[in-house]
Amino acid sequence: MHGLINTTLQCFMRDTYGDARWAKVLCALHLDAAGFEAMLSYEDELTARLVSAIAEELGRLPGTLLEDVGHYLVSHPRREALRRLLRFSGRSFRDFLHALDELPDRVRLAVPDLELPDIDLKAVDENRIVFAIRDKPPGASHVLLGLLRAMSDDYGALAILDLTKGRGDRDLLSISVAQDRFSAGRAFSLAGEARTG
């Protein structure tokens, strides 16, 4: 497993719940206090154990935990760079959704060896989009669900998202957009924030 996945879990725990609870996770796994490095690779089994240990520490189901991680990737101030990258995909949440299946290829340009789920647009009507997602690495569909819920809020859209099991290793993610401009959303400018100095 690419080290970015493990370090994302590490940052999520430290930024959201603090160093003490992260230290308890490392202790439960008998791991060194140094944690993980983004550019190293780790055994898939270790990442699965890490997810389970964090879920146990927080008293959550693994899927719910991974959804929270997806939300964190967009909403936490330390992840502003990723939020900005995602916002370049469209002026509205609907535009963003229609460009979603291109996202894994764009990320691979920056990090070629990072395994991301394949996202295939399966059905579209005026207010509903369905994606088939290859849930690999395991739990990726839940991370994407949390990320999309956060992006809906970021754009100020009112959307209902539903994740169900499809055939084989595919999950189906249905997104119904009730209102494009339900709330103000978060401020965003293509030029970024003005810097003085």
KOLMAR-763354 format. One record per residue (C-alpha): x, z negated, y; chain; residue in three letters. Coordinates in steps of 0.02 Angstrom, whole numbers. Layout:
N
+--------+--------+--------+-----+------+
:      x :      z :      y : mol : type :
+--------+--------+--------+-----+------+
:      X :      Z :      Y :   A :  ALA :
...
+--------+--------+--------+-----+------+
This chain:
197
+--------+--------+--------+-----+------+
:      x :      z :      y : mol : type :
+--------+--------+--------+-----+------+
:      0 :      0 :      0 :   A :  MET :
:     64 :     44 :    173 :   A :  HIS :
:    126 :   -108 :    268 :   A :  GLY :
:     11 :    -70 :    415 :   A :  LEU :
:   -137 :   -125 :    309 :   A :  ILE :
:    -60 :   -293 :    266 :   A :  ASN :
:      2 :   -322 :    444 :   A :  THR :
:   -171 :   -280 :    511 :   A :  THR :
:   -244 :   -416 :    400 :   A :  LEU :
:   -105 :   -532 :    458 :   A :  GLN :
:   -140 :   -495 :    643 :   A :  CYS :
:   -327 :   -514 :    617 :   A :  PHE :
:   -304 :   -688 :    545 :   A :  MET :
:   -178 :   -746 :    674 :   A :  ARG :
:   -270 :   -674 :    825 :   A :  ASP :
:   -442 :   -730 :    769 :   A :  THR :
:   -415 :   -893 :    673 :   A :  TYR :
:   -240 :   -949 :    721 :   A :  GLY :
:    -70 :   -972 :    640 :   A :  ASP :
:   -119 :  -1128 :    542 :   A :  ALA :
:   -254 :  -1040 :    441 :   A :  ARG :
:   -141 :   -889 :    414 :   A :  TRP :
:     -7 :  -1008 :    348 :   A :  ALA :
:   -135 :  -1076 :    223 :   A :  LYS :
:   -167 :   -899 :    160 :   A :  VAL :
:     19 :   -868 :    137 :   A :  LEU :
:     37 :  -1035 :     47 :   A :  CYS :
:   -107 :   -994 :    -70 :   A :  ALA :
:    -19 :   -831 :   -116 :   A :  LEU :
:    153 :   -914 :   -127 :   A :  HIS :
:    221 :   -796 :      5 :   A :  LEU :
:    359 :   -820 :    131 :   A :  ASP :
:    306 :   -879 :    304 :   A :  ALA :
:    378 :   -720 :    381 :   A :  ALA :
:    226 :   -623 :    319 :   A :  GLY :
:    223 :   -434 :    315 :   A :  PHE :
:    314 :   -289 :    399 :   A :  GLU :
:    219 :   -135 :    457 :   A :  ALA :
:    344 :     -5 :    397 :   A :  MET :
:    368 :    -73 :    222 :   A :  LEU :
:    263 :    -35 :     68 :   A :  SER :
:    179 :   -168 :    -39 :   A :  TYR :
:     99 :   -167 :   -210 :   A :  GLU :
:    -88 :   -127 :   -207 :   A :  ASP :
:   -119 :   -283 :   -310 :   A :  GLU :
:    -39 :   -392 :   -175 :   A :  LEU :
:   -153 :   -319 :    -42 :   A :  THR :
:   -305 :   -351 :   -153 :   A :  ALA :
:   -248 :   -531 :   -177 :   A :  ARG :
:   -221 :   -547 :     11 :   A :  LEU :
:   -399 :   -491 :     48 :   A :  VAL :
:   -467 :   -613 :    -82 :   A :  SER :
:   -364 :   -758 :    -13 :   A :  ALA :
:   -420 :   -726 :    166 :   A :  ILE :
:   -601 :   -710 :    111 :   A :  ALA :
:   -587 :   -875 :     16 :   A :  GLU :
:   -505 :   -963 :    164 :   A :  GLU :
:   -643 :   -904 :    280 :   A :  LEU :
:   -785 :   -929 :    156 :   A :  GLY :
:   -839 :   -747 :    164 :   A :  ARG :
:   -869 :   -606 :     44 :   A :  LEU :
:   -726 :   -478 :     43 :   A :  PRO :
:   -840 :   -339 :    109 :   A :  GLY :
:   -898 :   -446 :    255 :   A :  THR :
:   -719 :   -496 :    293 :   A :  LEU :
:   -663 :   -313 :    296 :   A :  LEU :
:   -808 :   -268 :    410 :   A :  GLU :
:   -746 :   -403 :    530 :   A :  ASP :
:   -571 :   -327 :    520 :   A :  VAL :
:   -644 :   -158 :    571 :   A :  GLY :
:   -733 :   -238 :    718 :   A :  HIS :
:   -571 :   -327 :    768 :   A :  TYR :
:   -476 :   -161 :    771 :   A :  LEU :
:   -584 :    -99 :    915 :   A :  VAL :
:   -638 :   -257 :   1007 :   A :  SER :
:   -484 :   -370 :   1016 :   A :  HIS :
:   -381 :   -354 :   1177 :   A :  PRO :
:   -220 :   -332 :   1075 :   A :  ARG :
:   -294 :   -176 :    995 :   A :  ARG :
:   -333 :    -86 :   1157 :   A :  GLU :
:   -219 :     61 :   1112 :   A :  ALA :
:   -323 :    101 :    957 :   A :  LEU :
:   -485 :     82 :   1054 :   A :  ARG :
:   -421 :    207 :   1184 :   A :  ARG :
:   -368 :    329 :   1048 :   A :  LEU :
:   -541 :    321 :    971 :   A :  LEU :
:   -630 :    343 :   1137 :   A :  ARG :
:   -540 :    510 :   1162 :   A :  PHE :
:   -650 :    576 :   1020 :   A :  SER :
:   -804 :    595 :   1129 :   A :  GLY :
:   -895 :    553 :   1289 :   A :  ARG :
:  -1041 :    476 :   1194 :   A :  SER :
:  -1062 :    383 :   1030 :   A :  PHE :
:  -1146 :    539 :    956 :   A :  ARG :
:   -997 :    647 :   1008 :   A :  ASP :
:   -882 :    519 :    931 :   A :  PHE :
:   -979 :    524 :    767 :   A :  LEU :
:   -973 :    713 :    759 :   A :  HIS :
:   -783 :    706 :    772 :   A :  ALA :
:   -765 :    562 :    648 :   A :  LEU :
:   -721 :    670 :    497 :   A :  ASP :
:   -567 :    733 :    593 :   A :  GLU :
:   -500 :    556 :    620 :   A :  LEU :
:   -401 :    535 :    457 :   A :  PRO :
:   -306 :    698 :    489 :   A :  ASP :
:   -263 :    643 :    666 :   A :  ARG :
:   -199 :    475 :    606 :   A :  VAL :
:    -93 :    562 :    472 :   A :  ARG :
:     -4 :    657 :    611 :   A :  LEU :
:     61 :    490 :    677 :   A :  ALA :
:     81 :    397 :    511 :   A :  VAL :
:     94 :    528 :    371 :   A :  PRO :
:    107 :    405 :    226 :   A :  ASP :
:    -41 :    297 :    277 :   A :  LEU :
:   -182 :    323 :    153 :   A :  GLU :
:   -351 :    335 :    239 :   A :  LEU :
:   -521 :    372 :    164 :   A :  PRO :
:   -586 :    550 :    164 :   A :  ASP :
:   -740 :    560 :    275 :   A :  ILE :
:   -861 :    704 :    245 :   A :  ASP :
:  -1010 :    742 :    354 :   A :  LEU :
:  -1156 :    761 :    233 :   A :  LYS :
:  -1314 :    773 :    337 :   A :  ALA :
:  -1366 :    780 :    518 :   A :  VAL :
:  -1530 :    779 :    608 :   A :  ASP :
:  -1573 :    736 :    788 :   A :  GLU :
:  -1547 :    549 :    772 :   A :  ASN :
:  -1463 :    521 :    602 :   A :  ARG :
:  -1295 :    563 :    528 :   A :  ILE :
:  -1239 :    528 :    349 :   A :  VAL :
:  -1057 :    522 :    297 :   A :  PHE :
:   -986 :    518 :    121 :   A :  ALA :
:   -831 :    408 :    120 :   A :  ILE :
:   -703 :    399 :    -18 :   A :  ARG :
:   -676 :    210 :    -32 :   A :  ASP :
:   -489 :    221 :    -52 :   A :  LYS :
:   -398 :    113 :    -16 :   A :  PRO :
:   -529 :     -7 :    -85 :   A :  PRO :
:   -632 :    -86 :     53 :   A :  GLY :
:   -599 :     55 :    177 :   A :  ALA :
:   -786 :     92 :    191 :   A :  SER :
:   -819 :    -86 :    249 :   A :  HIS :
:   -678 :    -77 :    377 :   A :  VAL :
:   -751 :     86 :    442 :   A :  LEU :
:   -925 :      8 :    451 :   A :  LEU :
:   -860 :   -134 :    561 :   A :  GLY :
:   -760 :    -13 :    668 :   A :  LEU :
:   -913 :     97 :    697 :   A :  LEU :
:  -1023 :    -51 :    741 :   A :  ARG :
:   -894 :   -102 :    871 :   A :  ALA :
:   -881 :     77 :    937 :   A :  MET :
:  -1071 :     85 :    955 :   A :  SER :
:  -1061 :    -71 :   1065 :   A :  ASP :
:   -912 :      1 :   1157 :   A :  ASP :
:  -1011 :    156 :   1204 :   A :  TYR :
:  -1167 :     54 :   1243 :   A :  GLY :
:  -1270 :    142 :   1109 :   A :  ALA :
:  -1405 :     63 :   1003 :   A :  LEU :
:  -1373 :    115 :    823 :   A :  ALA :
:  -1421 :     58 :    649 :   A :  ILE :
:  -1284 :     76 :    519 :   A :  LEU :
:  -1311 :     61 :    332 :   A :  ASP :
:  -1179 :     70 :    195 :   A :  LEU :
:  -1232 :    107 :     16 :   A :  THR :
:  -1143 :    152 :   -144 :   A :  LYS :
:  -1138 :    338 :   -183 :   A :  GLY :
:  -1075 :    429 :   -337 :   A :  ARG :
:   -904 :    391 :   -408 :   A :  GLY :
:   -786 :    320 :   -278 :   A :  ASP :
:   -896 :    380 :   -134 :   A :  ARG :
:   -996 :    270 :    -18 :   A :  ASP :
:  -1133 :    335 :     96 :   A :  LEU :
:  -1137 :    279 :    276 :   A :  LEU :
:  -1298 :    317 :    367 :   A :  SER :
:  -1301 :    301 :    557 :   A :  ILE :
:  -1462 :    312 :    656 :   A :  SER :
:  -1439 :    318 :    844 :   A :  VAL :
:  -1595 :    247 :    928 :   A :  ALA :
:  -1530 :    255 :   1107 :   A :  GLN :
:  -1371 :    330 :   1179 :   A :  ASP :
:  -1371 :    218 :   1333 :   A :  ARG :
:  -1447 :     54 :   1276 :   A :  PHE :
:  -1323 :    -50 :   1376 :   A :  SER :
:  -1179 :    -22 :   1497 :   A :  ALA :
:  -1045 :    -22 :   1362 :   A :  GLY :
:   -863 :    -55 :   1402 :   A :  ARG :
:   -775 :     33 :   1544 :   A :  ALA :
:   -667 :    179 :   1493 :   A :  PHE :
:   -570 :    310 :   1591 :   A :  SER :
:   -468 :    453 :   1519 :   A :  LEU :
:   -336 :    415 :   1651 :   A :  ALA :
:   -321 :    234 :   1595 :   A :  GLY :
:   -303 :     87 :   1711 :   A :  GLU :
:   -213 :    113 :   1875 :   A :  ALA :
:    -44 :     29 :   1879 :   A :  ARG :
:     36 :    -42 :   2033 :   A :  THR :
:    210 :    -84 :   2055 :   A :  GLY :
+--------+--------+--------+-----+------+
